[in-house]
Amino acid sequence: MALKKIKHERQRLADIVYDQLLEAIQSGAISSEERLVQEKLAEEMQISRTPVREALLRLEQDGILTSSSRGGFSIHRMTNSEVKELYQARAAIEGQAVRILAVANDPGKNKDLRETIEREENISSSSVRAYFEANRKIHRRMVELTDNRYLIEMFDNIWNRGVSYNLFAVIEKIDLSASFGDHIRLVEAIETGNPTFAMDAIIDHITHGLELQIEALEVKD
């Protein structure tokens, strides 16, 4: 069997480019109106086009970018239907996570989750990004505590895909604080040791988050 040698260095560089582009999209440094062209990005980063191309294609595969009719890529604008599908996927992933935590009902993990919620909800900024990031950290910690690497991987994929709808939604006109406050109730549901009750609690919480997102998108339209 003749196989070509794998170039680890190029793969690592493509991952770095991916992370940098994703961070720029999340922070708003790359706007929804911008067109991403691999030649220009490679020149700006002072690297070859190959790792840039790989990163752009991965971002497209992850549903964050879409091929532009003018060439290059642009940030994908999600439809209401896509947002609903994304939240349904979140409910499945996070529902399983709280089920695992409720069955275990580990006092140490429950305490860890409470402390994460208290720390992340005590934000000093009222910006969209601050709320989005605090909410992501709370929900990711909940999944991390299951010690299930595949749930974490799926969680990250879903949340990264959700970057685009936050850029297009007029979230400033929506009461973001309404998405906070229920997180401690999720811990209380887990602490009952009843997996069905805990799953119902997270699904209700995610459904409420979906309603806020749809409202924000409709304000934009």
C-alpha positions, 0 to 999 in steps of 0.5 A: 500500500503506497500512502503519501506522508502526512504533513503535520505542520500544514494541518496545524497551520490550517487549524490556527487559521480556522481558529483565528477566522472563527474568533474574528467572526465571533467578535465582529472583526469580520462583518457580515458584509465582508467577502473572504478571499483566500489570496487576500487573507493569505497575504494579510497573514503572511502565509501560503494560500493552502492552509487558508483554503483548508480553513475556509472550506472547513468553516463552510462545512461547519455552516459558518461560511457560504460560497459567494457568487462573486467568489470567495466566502461570506458569513452564512445567514441562517433562516428561521427554519435553520435556527429551529433545527439548530436549537432542536439539535441543542436540545438533543445534545444538552438533554442527554448531558443533563440526563447523565448528570442527573443519574450521577447526581454528583455533589462535586459536579453540581457544585462546579456547575453552580459556581460556573453559573454564578461566575459567568452571569456576573458580567460587567458588560451588557454587549451581545458578545458578552451575553453570548459568551457567558451563556456558551460557557455555562452550557459547555461546562454542563456538557463537559461535566459529563466527561463524554468527549463526543457530546462536547465535540457535537456541542462545539459544532452546534454552537459554532454554527450558531455564530452567524445568526447572532451577527444578523439578529438585532439582539440589542433590542431584545432583553438578553437578561431574560435568557439568564436566571433559569440556569440555577433551576437547571442545577436544581433539576439535576439535583433531584436525580430524576433524569426525565425531570432534568431533561424537561427542564433543559428542553424548556430552557432551550425552547425559551432561548429559541423564542428570543432568537426568532424574535431578534431575527424578526426584528431585523426583518 
